[in-house]
Amino acid sequence: MIVTDVANGQVLMLAYMNEESYKLTLKTRETWYWSRSRQELWHKGETSGHYQHVKKITADCDLDTLLIEVEQIGPACHTGAKSCFFNDILEVEGDKA
Amino acid sequence: MIVTDVANGQVLMLAYMNEESYKLTLKTRETWYWSRSRQELWHKGETSGHYQHVKKITADCDLDTLLIEVEQIGPACHTGAKSCFFNDILEVEGDKA
């Protein structure tokens, strides 16, 4: 599941859902994930207060990935960063094709 | 790997890379993925002409997912849609928290 900030489209994080977490997300309109490392349900924000209020869900062409647009309370990342994507790997400049 | 359009931040698709496809992506600055269904390298655009020119790559906090910003030639999706995410599942309106 790709999670973006509904306010500006910024990609916040990638996380996994199983059927139970998906149903809880639809029911509560807050995000629930399946933690593969801890092998348990994870209600995002439950310990940090950084809840994600679901505003829109869109599935991809083969219906195996969801794009979830949320109102993010506080930072999405456990590091305190707004988005989990902050490690620069490559930036290509001045060669617009 | 989450792929977005560098022009406007739109999420285009989710795809997988292995080490070889990652190295080819860095080398050619076009996207290469690992097709899990076909179990083969997939040079995006090679058959369709819809190449993705890589402009920026950012890794997430635990370094297991990449956000790849591309200049997308034509549609990203094999259906002809610009983005693979076009199946509406849920839209929450009028309850801004």
N, CA and C atoms of all chains as a GROMACS GRO file, in nm:
protein
  582
    1MET      N    1   0.085  -0.118   0.000
    1MET     CA    2   0.000   0.000   0.000
    1MET      C    3   0.089   0.123   0.000
    2ILE      N    4   0.063   0.211  -0.095
    2ILE     CA    5   0.138   0.336  -0.103
    2ILE      C    6   0.054   0.442  -0.033
    3VAL      N    7   0.116   0.513   0.059
    3VAL     CA    8   0.041   0.612   0.136
    3VAL      C    9   0.091   0.752   0.101
    4THR      N   10  -0.002   0.837   0.061
    4THR     CA   11   0.035   0.975   0.027
    4THR      C   12  -0.045   1.073   0.112
    5ASP      N   13   0.009   1.194   0.122
    5ASP     CA   14  -0.056   1.303   0.194
    5ASP      C   15  -0.160   1.366   0.101
    6VAL      N   16  -0.286   1.362   0.140
    6VAL     CA   17  -0.392   1.412   0.054
    6VAL      C   18  -0.377   1.562   0.028
    7ALA      N   19  -0.306   1.630   0.117
    7ALA     CA   20  -0.293   1.775   0.104
    7ALA      C   21  -0.204   1.815  -0.014
    8ASN      N   22  -0.101   1.735  -0.040
    8ASN     CA   23  -0.004   1.776  -0.142
    8ASN      C   24   0.047   1.661  -0.229
    9GLY      N   25  -0.002   1.541  -0.208
    9GLY     CA   26   0.039   1.428  -0.291
    9GLY      C   27   0.173   1.366  -0.253
   10GLN      N   28   0.240   1.419  -0.150
   10GLN     CA   29   0.370   1.365  -0.110
   10GLN      C   30   0.359   1.218  -0.071
   11VAL      N   31   0.453   1.136  -0.120
   11VAL     CA   32   0.455   0.995  -0.080
   11VAL      C   33   0.511   0.987   0.062
   12LEU      N   34   0.437   0.926   0.151
   12LEU     CA   35   0.475   0.922   0.292
   12LEU      C   36   0.542   0.791   0.332
   13MET      N   37   0.489   0.680   0.284
   13MET     CA   38   0.541   0.550   0.328
   13MET      C   39   0.484   0.438   0.242
   14LEU      N   40   0.545   0.321   0.255
   14LEU     CA   41   0.493   0.199   0.195
   14LEU      C   42   0.470   0.101   0.309
   15ALA      N   43   0.356   0.038   0.312
   15ALA     CA   44   0.328  -0.058   0.419
   15ALA      C   45   0.240  -0.168   0.364
   16TYR      N   46   0.227  -0.275   0.441
   16TYR     CA   47   0.151  -0.392   0.396
   16TYR      C   48   0.020  -0.405   0.471
   17MET      N   49  -0.078  -0.459   0.404
   17MET     CA   50  -0.204  -0.491   0.467
   17MET      C   51  -0.236  -0.638   0.440
   18ASN      N   52  -0.303  -0.698   0.535
   18ASN     CA   53  -0.368  -0.826   0.508
   18ASN      C   54  -0.519  -0.801   0.508
   19GLU      N   55  -0.596  -0.904   0.493
   19GLU     CA   56  -0.740  -0.884   0.480
   19GLU      C   57  -0.798  -0.817   0.604
   20GLU      N   58  -0.751  -0.861   0.722
   20GLU     CA   59  -0.805  -0.805   0.846
   20GLU      C   60  -0.773  -0.656   0.858
   21SER      N   61  -0.649  -0.618   0.827
   21SER     CA   62  -0.610  -0.477   0.841
   21SER      C   63  -0.683  -0.393   0.736
   22TYR      N   64  -0.706  -0.450   0.619
   22TYR     CA   65  -0.780  -0.378   0.515
   22TYR      C   66  -0.924  -0.351   0.562
   23LYS      N   67  -0.987  -0.453   0.618
   23LYS     CA   68  -1.125  -0.436   0.666
   23LYS      C   69  -1.132  -0.333   0.779
   24LEU      N   70  -1.035  -0.338   0.869
   24LEU     CA   71  -1.033  -0.241   0.980
   24LEU      C   72  -1.011  -0.099   0.927
   25THR      N   73  -0.929  -0.086   0.823
   25THR     CA   74  -0.905   0.045   0.763
   25THR      C   75  -1.034   0.101   0.703
   26LEU      N   76  -1.106   0.016   0.631
   26LEU     CA   77  -1.233   0.062   0.572
   26LEU      C   78  -1.335   0.098   0.681
   27LYS      N   79  -1.337   0.017   0.786
   27LYS     CA   80  -1.435   0.038   0.892
   27LYS      C   81  -1.408   0.163   0.975
   28THR      N   82  -1.281   0.181   1.012
   28THR     CA   83  -1.246   0.291   1.104
   28THR      C   84  -1.204   0.418   1.030
   29ARG      N   85  -1.172   0.401   0.902
   29ARG     CA   86  -1.119   0.513   0.822
   29ARG      C   87  -0.992   0.572   0.882
   30GLU      N   88  -0.920   0.487   0.954
   30GLU     CA   89  -0.782   0.514   0.992
   30GLU      C   90  -0.702   0.395   0.940
   31THR      N   91  -0.571   0.414   0.918
   31THR     CA   92  -0.495   0.305   0.858
   31THR      C   93  -0.454   0.199   0.960
   32TRP      N   94  -0.471   0.076   0.918
   32TRP     CA   95  -0.421  -0.043   0.989
   32TRP      C   96  -0.334  -0.119   0.889
   33TYR      N   97  -0.218  -0.164   0.935
   33TYR     CA   98  -0.129  -0.240   0.848
   33TYR      C   99  -0.100  -0.375   0.911
   34TRP      N  100  -0.033  -0.457   0.831
   34TRP     CA  101   0.020  -0.582   0.882
   34TRP      C  102   0.171  -0.569   0.892
   35SER      N  103   0.222  -0.574   1.013
   35SER     CA  104   0.366  -0.565   1.032
   35SER      C  105   0.429  -0.700   1.002
   36ARG      N  106   0.505  -0.707   0.894
   36ARG     CA  107   0.568  -0.833   0.856
   36ARG      C  108   0.679  -0.870   0.954
   37SER      N  109   0.748  -0.769   1.010
   37SER     CA  110   0.858  -0.800   1.102
   37SER      C  111   0.803  -0.848   1.237
   38ARG      N  112   0.696  -0.786   1.283
   38ARG     CA  113   0.642  -0.825   1.413
   38ARG      C  114   0.530  -0.927   1.401
   39GLN      N  115   0.485  -0.951   1.276
   39GLN     CA  116   0.376  -1.045   1.252
   39GLN      C  117   0.255  -1.012   1.338
   40GLU      N  118   0.216  -0.884   1.330
   40GLU     CA  119   0.096  -0.844   1.404
   40GLU      C  120   0.030  -0.725   1.338
   41LEU      N  121  -0.097  -0.707   1.370
   41LEU     CA  122  -0.169  -0.590   1.323
   41LEU      C  123  -0.108  -0.466   1.383
   42TRP      N  124  -0.111  -0.359   1.304
   42TRP     CA  125  -0.047  -0.235   1.346
   42TRP      C  126  -0.144  -0.122   1.313
   43HIS      N  127  -0.202  -0.064   1.418
   43HIS     CA  128  -0.291   0.051   1.398
   43HIS      C  129  -0.203   0.175   1.402
   44LYS      N  130  -0.175   0.227   1.286
   44LYS     CA  131  -0.083   0.342   1.272
   44LYS      C  132  -0.130   0.458   1.361
   45GLY      N  133  -0.041   0.504   1.449
   45GLY     CA  134  -0.073   0.617   1.535
   45GLY      C  135  -0.114   0.578   1.675
   46GLU      N  136  -0.139   0.449   1.695
   46GLU     CA  137  -0.192   0.407   1.825
   46GLU      C  138  -0.096   0.437   1.940
   47THR      N  139   0.033   0.420   1.914
   47THR     CA  140   0.130   0.453   2.021
   47THR      C  141   0.186   0.595   2.006
   48SER      N  142   0.201   0.641   1.884
   48SER     CA  143   0.263   0.772   1.859
   48SER      C  144   0.164   0.888   1.856
   49GLY      N  145   0.038   0.856   1.833
   49GLY     CA  146  -0.061   0.962   1.810
   49GLY      C  147  -0.062   1.013   1.668
   50HIS      N  148   0.027   0.959   1.584
   50HIS     CA  149   0.038   1.006   1.446
   50HIS      C  150  -0.054   0.925   1.354
   51TYR      N  151  -0.180   0.942   1.377
   51TYR     CA  152  -0.282   0.869   1.301
   51TYR      C  153  -0.288   0.917   1.157
   52GLN      N  154  -0.340   0.830   1.074
   52GLN     CA  155  -0.366   0.864   0.933
   52GLN      C  156  -0.516   0.850   0.909
   53HIS      N  157  -0.580   0.962   0.881
   53HIS     CA  158  -0.722   0.960   0.849
   53HIS      C  159  -0.739   0.940   0.699
   54VAL      N  160  -0.806   0.832   0.663
   54VAL     CA  161  -0.817   0.792   0.523
   54VAL      C  162  -0.916   0.882   0.450
   55LYS      N  163  -0.871   0.938   0.338
   55LYS     CA  164  -0.957   1.025   0.258
   55LYS      C  165  -0.995   0.962   0.125
   56LYS      N  166  -0.907   0.881   0.070
   56LYS     CA  167  -0.935   0.820  -0.060
   56LYS      C  168  -0.851   0.694  -0.077
   57ILE      N  169  -0.912   0.594  -0.136
   57ILE     CA  170  -0.839   0.471  -0.167
   57ILE      C  171  -0.863   0.436  -0.314
   58THR      N  172  -0.753   0.411  -0.385
   58THR     CA  173  -0.760   0.374  -0.526
   58THR      C  174  -0.676   0.248  -0.547
   59ALA      N  175  -0.730   0.154  -0.621
   59ALA     CA  176  -0.655   0.031  -0.652
   59ALA      C  177  -0.590   0.042  -0.788
   60ASP      N  178  -0.485  -0.034  -0.807
   60ASP     CA  179  -0.415  -0.028  -0.935
   60ASP      C  180  -0.480  -0.122  -1.037
   61CYS      N  181  -0.423  -0.124  -1.156
   61CYS     CA  182  -0.483  -0.193  -1.271
   61CYS      C  183  -0.504  -0.341  -1.246
   62ASP      N  184  -0.414  -0.406  -1.173
   62ASP     CA  185  -0.432  -0.549  -1.147
   62ASP      C  186  -0.482  -0.576  -1.005
   63LEU      N  187  -0.528  -0.473  -0.940
   63LEU     CA  188  -0.599  -0.484  -0.811
   63LEU      C  189  -0.518  -0.551  -0.701
   64ASP      N  190  -0.386  -0.534  -0.705
   64ASP     CA  191  -0.307  -0.592  -0.596
   64ASP      C  192  -0.231  -0.486  -0.514
   65THR      N  193  -0.250  -0.360  -0.547
   65THR     CA  194  -0.187  -0.254  -0.470
   65THR      C  195  -0.286  -0.140  -0.452
   66LEU      N  196  -0.286  -0.082  -0.332
   66LEU     CA  197  -0.372   0.032  -0.305
   66LEU      C  198  -0.289   0.159  -0.289
   67LEU      N  199  -0.346   0.267  -0.338
   67LEU     CA  200  -0.294   0.401  -0.312
   67LEU      C  201  -0.388   0.463  -0.210
   68ILE      N  202  -0.336   0.496  -0.094
   68ILE     CA  203  -0.420   0.547   0.014
   68ILE      C  204  -0.382   0.691   0.042
   69GLU      N  205  -0.476   0.781   0.021
   69GLU     CA  206  -0.452   0.922   0.048
   69GLU      C  207  -0.505   0.953   0.187
   70VAL      N  208  -0.419   1.011   0.269
   70VAL     CA  209  -0.454   1.032   0.409
   70VAL      C  210  -0.431   1.176   0.453
   71GLU      N  211  -0.503   1.211   0.558
   71GLU     CA  212  -0.466   1.330   0.634
   71GLU      C  213  -0.372   1.280   0.742
   72GLN      N  214  -0.246   1.317   0.732
   72GLN     CA  215  -0.144   1.266   0.824
   72GLN      C  216  -0.135   1.358   0.947
   73ILE      N  217  -0.156   1.299   1.063
   73ILE     CA  218  -0.137   1.374   1.188
   73ILE      C  219   0.010   1.362   1.228
   74GLY      N  220   0.080   1.473   1.236
   74GLY     CA  221   0.223   1.471   1.270
   74GLY      C  222   0.303   1.403   1.161
   75PRO      N  223   0.425   1.356   1.194
   75PRO     CA  224   0.509   1.290   1.093
   75PRO      C  225   0.459   1.148   1.065
   76ALA      N  226   0.480   1.102   0.942
   76ALA     CA  227   0.446   0.963   0.908
   76ALA      C  228   0.556   0.867   0.954
   77CYS      N  229   0.679   0.915   0.956
   77CYS     CA  230   0.795   0.826   0.980
   77CYS      C  231   0.828   0.820   1.128
   78HIS      N  232   0.873   0.702   1.171
   78HIS     CA  233   0.910   0.683   1.312
   78HIS      C  234   1.034   0.765   1.349
   79THR      N  235   1.109   0.813   1.248
   79THR     CA  236   1.228   0.897   1.273
   79THR      C  237   1.189   1.040   1.306
   80GLY      N  238   1.063   1.073   1.284
   80GLY     CA  239   1.018   1.210   1.306
   80GLY      C  240   1.010   1.289   1.176
   81ALA      N  241   1.054   1.229   1.065
   81ALA     CA  242   1.043   1.294   0.935
   81ALA      C  243   0.898   1.287   0.887
   82LYS      N  244   0.859   1.386   0.813
   82LYS     CA  245   0.722   1.386   0.760
   82LYS      C  246   0.698   1.262   0.675
   83SER      N  247   0.794   1.235   0.584
   83SER     CA  248   0.786   1.119   0.495
   83SER      C  249   0.899   1.024   0.528
   84CYS      N  250   0.876   0.894   0.506
   84CYS     CA  251   0.984   0.795   0.523
   84CYS      C  252   1.090   0.805   0.414
   85PHE      N  253   1.061   0.875   0.305
   85PHE     CA  254   1.156   0.881   0.193
   85PHE      C  255   1.242   1.006   0.204
   86PHE      N  256   1.362   0.989   0.262
   86PHE     CA  257   1.450   1.104   0.281
   86PHE      C  258   1.597   1.074   0.254
   87ASN      N  259   1.628   0.951   0.212
   87ASN     CA  260   1.768   0.917   0.182
   87ASN      C  261   1.796   0.933   0.033
   88ASP      N  262   1.868   1.039  -0.002
   88ASP     CA  263   1.896   1.066  -0.144
   88ASP      C  264   1.992   0.963  -0.200
   89ILE      N  265   1.952   0.901  -0.311
   89ILE     CA  266   2.035   0.801  -0.378
   89ILE      C  267   2.092   0.857  -0.507
   90LEU      N  268   2.008   0.922  -0.585
   90LEU     CA  269   2.050   0.972  -0.717
   90LEU      C  270   1.965   1.092  -0.752
   91GLU      N  271   2.031   1.193  -0.809
   91GLU     CA  272   1.955   1.304  -0.866
   91GLU      C  273   2.019   1.339  -0.999
   92VAL      N  274   1.938   1.334  -1.105
   92VAL     CA  275   1.987   1.361  -1.240
   92VAL      C  276   1.948   1.504  -1.274
   93GLU      N  277   2.048   1.581  -1.310
   93GLU     CA  278   2.018   1.722  -1.341
   93GLU      C  279   2.065   1.758  -1.481
   94GLY      N  280   1.993   1.851  -1.542
   94GLY     CA  281   2.041   1.915  -1.665
   94GLY      C  282   2.046   1.828  -1.788
   95ASP      N  283   1.973   1.717  -1.787
   95ASP     CA  284   1.974   1.632  -1.906
   95ASP      C  285   1.834   1.597  -1.950
   96LYS      N  286   1.745   1.690  -1.932
   96LYS     CA  287   1.605   1.665  -1.966
   96LYS      C  288   1.592   1.609  -2.107
   97ALA      N  289   1.531   1.493  -2.117
   97ALA     CA  290   1.522   1.427  -2.249
   97ALA      C  291   1.409   1.486  -2.332
   98MET      N  292   0.928  -0.068  -0.540
   98MET     CA  293   0.968   0.064  -0.583
   98MET      C  294   0.843   0.141  -0.621
   99ILE      N  295   0.828   0.260  -0.566
   99ILE     CA  296   0.715   0.346  -0.598
   99ILE      C  297   0.762   0.443  -0.706
  100VAL      N  298   0.687   0.449  -0.814
  100VAL     CA  299   0.728   0.534  -0.926
  100VAL      C  300   0.632   0.650  -0.940
  101THR      N  301   0.687   0.771  -0.940
  101THR     CA  302   0.604   0.890  -0.954
  101THR      C  303   0.650   0.972  -1.074
  102ASP      N  304   0.559   1.055  -1.123
  102ASP     CA  305   0.589   1.146  -1.234
  102ASP      C  306   0.658   1.269  -1.176
  103VAL      N  307   0.780   1.295  -1.220
  103VAL     CA  308   0.858   1.406  -1.164
  103VAL      C  309   0.790   1.541  -1.193
  104ALA      N  310   0.706   1.544  -1.295
  104ALA     CA  311   0.643   1.670  -1.335
  104ALA      C  312   0.539   1.717  -1.234
  105ASN      N  313   0.468   1.622  -1.173
  105ASN     CA  314   0.357   1.662  -1.086
  105ASN      C  315   0.341   1.575  -0.961
  106GLY      N  316   0.430   1.480  -0.941
  106GLY     CA  317   0.425   1.396  -0.821
  106GLY      C  318   0.322   1.284  -0.825
  107GLN      N  319   0.248   1.270  -0.935
  107GLN     CA  320   0.146   1.164  -0.945
  107GLN      C  321   0.209   1.026  -0.930
  108VAL      N  322   0.147   0.941  -0.848
  108VAL     CA  323   0.194   0.803  -0.835
  108VAL      C  324   0.154   0.726  -0.960
  109LEU      N  325   0.250   0.666  -1.028
  109LEU     CA  326   0.225   0.599  -1.155
  109LEU      C  327   0.209   0.448  -1.139
  110MET      N  328   0.293   0.386  -1.059
  110MET     CA  329   0.292   0.240  -1.050
  110MET      C  330   0.377   0.193  -0.933
  111LEU      N  331   0.361   0.067  -0.901
  111LEU     CA  332   0.448   0.000  -0.803
  111LEU      C  333   0.511  -0.118  -0.877
  112ALA      N  334   0.640  -0.135  -0.863
  112ALA     CA  335   0.705  -0.248  -0.931
  112ALA      C  336   0.823  -0.294  -0.846
  113TYR      N  337   0.876  -0.411  -0.880
  113TYR     CA  338   0.983  -0.470  -0.802
  113TYR      C  339   1.116  -0.464  -0.876
  114MET      N  340   1.222  -0.452  -0.799
  114MET     CA  341   1.357  -0.459  -0.855
  114MET      C  342   1.434  -0.566  -0.780
  115ASN      N  343   1.525  -0.631  -0.852
  115ASN     CA  344   1.627  -0.711  -0.786
  115ASN      C  345   1.759  -0.637  -0.805
  116GLU      N  346   1.866  -0.696  -0.759
  116GLU     CA  347   1.994  -0.625  -0.763
  116GLU      C  348   2.034  -0.591  -0.907
  117GLU      N  349   2.012  -0.686  -0.998
  117GLU     CA  350   2.052  -0.663  -1.137
  117GLU      C  351   1.971  -0.549  -1.198
  118SER      N  352   1.840  -0.549  -1.176
  118SER     CA  353   1.757  -0.443  -1.236
  118SER      C  354   1.789  -0.308  -1.173
  119TYR      N  355   1.823  -0.308  -1.046
  119TYR     CA  356   1.862  -0.183  -0.980
  119TYR      C  357   1.990  -0.128  -1.041
  120LYS      N  358   2.087  -0.214  -1.062
  120LYS     CA  359   2.214  -0.169  -1.121
  120LYS      C  360   2.193  -0.117  -1.263
  121LEU      N  361   2.109  -0.186  -1.340
  121LEU     CA  362   2.081  -0.143  -1.477
  121LEU      C  363   2.008  -0.008  -1.478
  122THR      N  364   1.920   0.011  -1.379
  122THR     CA  365   1.848   0.139  -1.368
  122THR      C  366   1.946   0.253  -1.341
  123LEU      N  367   2.040   0.230  -1.249
  123LEU     CA  368   2.139   0.334  -1.218
  123LEU      C  369   2.229   0.361  -1.339
  124LYS      N  370   2.264   0.255  -1.409
  124LYS     CA  371   2.358   0.268  -1.522
  124LYS      C  372   2.294   0.339  -1.641
  125THR      N  373   2.172   0.297  -1.675
  125THR     CA  374   2.109   0.348  -1.798
  125THR      C  375   2.020   0.470  -1.771
  126ARG      N  376   1.987   0.491  -1.645
  126ARG     CA  377   1.894   0.597  -1.606
  126ARG      C  378   1.759   0.585  -1.674
  127GLU      N  379   1.727   0.462  -1.706
  127GLU     CA  380   1.590   0.422  -1.743
  127GLU      C  381   1.552   0.310  -1.645
  128THR      N  382   1.421   0.292  -1.625
  128THR     CA  383   1.383   0.192  -1.525
  128THR      C  384   1.387   0.050  -1.580
  129TRP      N  385   1.440  -0.038  -1.497
  129TRP     CA  386   1.439  -0.183  -1.517
  129TRP      C  387   1.378  -0.243  -1.392
  130TYR      N  388   1.288  -0.338  -1.412
  130TYR     CA  389   1.225  -0.403  -1.297
  130TYR      C  390   1.246  -0.553  -1.306
  131TRP      N  391   1.206  -0.619  -1.196
  131TRP     CA  392   1.204  -0.764  -1.196
  131TRP      C  393   1.058  -0.805  -1.200
  132SER      N  394   1.020  -0.873  -1.308
  132SER     CA  395   0.883  -0.920  -1.320
  132SER      C  396   0.868  -1.048  -1.240
  133ARG      N  397   0.791  -1.042  -1.131
  133ARG     CA  398   0.774  -1.160  -1.046
  133ARG      C  399   0.688  -1.264  -1.117
  134SER      N  400   0.593  -1.220  -1.199
  134SER     CA  401   0.507  -1.317  -1.268
  134SER      C  402   0.583  -1.389  -1.380
  135ARG      N  403   0.665  -1.315  -1.453
  135ARG     CA  404   0.738  -1.377  -1.563
  135ARG      C  405   0.877  -1.425  -1.523
  136GLN      N  406   0.919  -1.386  -1.401
  136GLN     CA  407   1.053  -1.422  -1.352
  136GLN      C  408   1.161  -1.382  -1.452
  137GLU      N  409   1.152  -1.254  -1.494
  137GLU     CA  410   1.256  -1.206  -1.584
  137GLU      C  411   1.274  -1.056  -1.569
  138LEU      N  412   1.388  -1.008  -1.614
  138LEU     CA  413   1.414  -0.864  -1.616
  138LEU      C  414   1.318  -0.798  -1.713
  139TRP      N  415   1.278  -0.678  -1.679
  139TRP     CA  416   1.179  -0.606  -1.757
  139TRP      C  417   1.228  -0.462  -1.773
  140HIS      N  418   1.270  -0.430  -1.895
  140HIS     CA  419   1.314  -0.293  -1.925
  140HIS      C  420   1.190  -0.216  -1.967
  141LYS      N  421   1.138  -0.138  -1.875
  141LYS     CA  422   1.012  -0.066  -1.898
  141LYS      C  423   1.022   0.020  -2.025
  142GLY      N  424   0.929  -0.001  -2.116
  142GLY     CA  425   0.926   0.078  -2.240
  142GLY      C  426   0.988   0.008  -2.359
  143GLU      N  427   1.056  -0.104  -2.334
  143GLU     CA  428   1.130  -0.169  -2.443
  143GLU      C  429   1.035  -0.217  -2.554
  144THR      N  430   0.918  -0.266  -2.516
  144THR     CA  431   0.824  -0.310  -2.620
  144THR      C  432   0.722  -0.201  -2.653
  145SER      N  433   0.684  -0.121  -2.554
  145SER     CA  434   0.578  -0.020  -2.574
  145SER      C  435   0.632   0.115  -2.619
  146GLY      N  436   0.759   0.140  -2.595
  146GLY     CA  437   0.814   0.273  -2.618
  146GLY      C  438   0.788   0.369  -2.503
  147HIS      N  439   0.717   0.321  -2.402
  147HIS     CA  440   0.682   0.408  -2.288
  147HIS      C  441   0.789   0.402  -2.180
  148TYR      N  442   0.905   0.452  -2.217
  148TYR     CA  443   1.019   0.450  -2.125
  148TYR      C  444   0.999   0.546  -2.008
  149GLN      N  445   1.072   0.517  -1.904
  149GLN     CA  446   1.076   0.606  -1.787
  149GLN      C  447   1.219   0.654  -1.769
  150HIS      N  448   1.239   0.784  -1.786
  150HIS     CA  449   1.372   0.842  -1.765
  150HIS      C  450   1.385   0.883  -1.619
  151VAL      N  451   1.482   0.826  -1.553
  151VAL     CA  452   1.497   0.845  -1.408
  151VAL      C  453   1.555   0.983  -1.378
  152LYS      N  454   1.486   1.056  -1.291
  152LYS     CA  455   1.532   1.190  -1.254
  152LYS      C  456   1.580   1.197  -1.110
  153LYS      N  457   1.521   1.114  -1.024
  153LYS     CA  458   1.560   1.119  -0.883
  153LYS      C  459   1.523   0.987  -0.816
  154ILE      N  460   1.610   0.940  -0.729
  154ILE     CA  461   1.582   0.819  -0.652
  154ILE      C  462   1.605   0.851  -0.504
  155THR      N  463   1.508   0.817  -0.422
  155THR     CA  464   1.517   0.838  -0.277
  155THR      C  465   1.480   0.708  -0.208
  156ALA      N  466   1.558   0.671  -0.107
  156ALA     CA  467   1.528   0.549  -0.031
  156ALA      C  468   1.455   0.585   0.098
  157ASP      N  469   1.380   0.490   0.150
  157ASP     CA  470   1.305   0.517   0.272
  157ASP      C  471   1.391   0.494   0.396
  158CYS      N  472   1.330   0.516   0.512
  158CYS     CA  473   1.404   0.517   0.639
  158CYS      C  474   1.475   0.387   0.667
  159ASP      N  475   1.417   0.273   0.628
  159ASP     CA  476   1.485   0.146   0.654
  159ASP      C  477   1.549   0.088   0.528
  160LEU      N  478   1.562   0.171   0.427
  160LEU     CA  479   1.641   0.139   0.307
  160LEU      C  480   1.595   0.014   0.233
  161ASP      N  481   1.465  -0.015   0.240
  161ASP     CA  482   1.418  -0.131   0.163
  161ASP      C  483   1.317  -0.095   0.055
  162THR      N  484   1.289   0.033   0.040
  162THR     CA  485   1.199   0.076  -0.067
  162THR      C  486   1.254   0.202  -0.131
  163LEU      N  487   1.240   0.209  -0.263
  163LEU     CA  488   1.285   0.329  -0.334
  163LEU      C  489   1.165   0.405  -0.390
  164LEU      N  490   1.177   0.536  -0.386
  164LEU     CA  491   1.084   0.625  -0.455
  164LEU      C  492   1.159   0.675  -0.578
  165ILE      N  493   1.106   0.643  -0.696
  165ILE     CA  494   1.174   0.678  -0.820
  165ILE      C  495   1.090   0.781  -0.895
  166GLU      N  496   1.147   0.898  -0.913
  166GLU     CA  497   1.078   1.003  -0.987
  166GLU      C  498   1.127   0.999  -1.132
  167VAL      N  499   1.031   0.990  -1.223
  167VAL     CA  500   1.067   0.970  -1.363
  167VAL      C  501   0.998   1.072  -1.455
  168GLU      N  502   1.062   1.089  -1.570
  168GLU     CA  503   0.992   1.153  -1.681
  168GLU      C  504   0.928   1.038  -1.758
  169GLN      N  505   0.796   1.032  -1.754
  169GLN     CA  506   0.722   0.920  -1.813
  169GLN      C  507   0.690   0.952  -1.959
  170ILE      N  508   0.738   0.867  -2.049
  170ILE     CA  509   0.703   0.881  -2.191
  170ILE      C  510   0.572   0.805  -2.213
  171GLY      N  511   0.468   0.875  -2.259
  171GLY     CA  512   0.337   0.810  -2.279
  171GLY      C  513   0.278   0.764  -2.147
  172PRO      N  514   0.183   0.670  -2.152
  172PRO     CA  515   0.121   0.620  -2.030
  172PRO      C  516   0.214   0.524  -1.956
  173ALA      N  517   0.201   0.521  -1.823
  173ALA     CA  518   0.279   0.425  -1.744
  173ALA      C  519   0.212   0.288  -1.745
  174CYS      N  520   0.079   0.287  -1.757
  174CYS     CA  521   0.004   0.162  -1.741
  174CYS      C  522  -0.017   0.090  -1.874
  175HIS      N  523  -0.014  -0.043  -1.869
  175HIS     CA  524  -0.033  -0.123  -1.990
  175HIS      C  525  -0.175  -0.108  -2.046
  176THR      N  526  -0.268  -0.055  -1.962
  176THR     CA  527  -0.406  -0.032  -2.009
  176THR      C  528  -0.417   0.094  -2.094
  177GLY      N  529  -0.312   0.174  -2.093
  177GLY     CA  530  -0.315   0.300  -2.166
  177GLY      C  531  -0.343   0.419  -2.074
  178ALA      N  532  -0.372   0.390  -1.947
  178ALA     CA  533  -0.392   0.498  -1.850
  178ALA      C  534  -0.257   0.558  -1.811
  179LYS      N  535  -0.258   0.684  -1.780
  179LYS     CA  536  -0.133   0.751  -1.740
  179LYS      C  537  -0.074   0.682  -1.617
  180SER      N  538  -0.160   0.658  -1.518
  180SER     CA  539  -0.119   0.591  -1.394
  180SER      C  540  -0.191   0.458  -1.381
  181CYS      N  541  -0.127   0.361  -1.316
  181CYS     CA  542  -0.193   0.233  -1.290
  181CYS      C  543  -0.304   0.245  -1.185
  182PHE      N  544  -0.306   0.354  -1.111
  182PHE     CA  545  -0.405   0.366  -1.003
  182PHE      C  546  -0.528   0.441  -1.052
  183PHE      N  547  -0.629   0.366  -1.091
  183PHE     CA  548  -0.750   0.430  -1.144
  183PHE      C  549  -0.880   0.362  -1.099
  184ASN      N  550  -0.871   0.261  -1.014
  184ASN     CA  551  -0.991   0.194  -0.966
  184ASN      C  552  -1.033   0.252  -0.830
  185ASP      N  553  -1.139   0.331  -0.831
  185ASP     CA  554  -1.183   0.396  -0.706
  185ASP      C  555  -1.242   0.293  -0.610
  186ILE      N  556  -1.192   0.293  -0.488
  186ILE     CA  557  -1.240   0.201  -0.384
  186ILE      C  558  -1.322   0.277  -0.280
  187LEU      N  559  -1.269   0.390  -0.238
  187LEU     CA  560  -1.335   0.467  -0.130
  187LEU      C  561  -1.300   0.613  -0.145
  188GLU      N  562  -1.397   0.698  -0.124
  188GLU     CA  563  -1.367   0.841  -0.116
  188GLU      C  564  -1.448   0.897   0.000
  189VAL      N  565  -1.378   0.957   0.096
  189VAL     CA  566  -1.442   1.013   0.215
  189VAL      C  567  -1.457   1.162   0.193
  190GLU      N  568  -1.578   1.210   0.207
  190GLU     CA  569  -1.601   1.352   0.183
  190GLU      C  570  -1.667   1.417   0.303
  191GLY      N  571  -1.637   1.544   0.322
  191GLY     CA  572  -1.712   1.627   0.416
  191GLY      C  573  -1.696   1.592   0.562
  192ASP      N  574  -1.588   1.521   0.596
  192ASP     CA  575  -1.570   1.489   0.738
  192ASP      C  576  -1.429   1.522   0.783
  193LYS      N  577  -1.375   1.629   0.728
  193LYS     CA  578  -1.237   1.668   0.758
  193LYS      C  579  -1.214   1.672   0.910
  194ALA      N  580  -1.118   1.594   0.952
  194ALA     CA  581  -1.095   1.584   1.098
  194ALA      C  582  -1.015   1.703   1.149
   0.00000   0.00000   0.00000
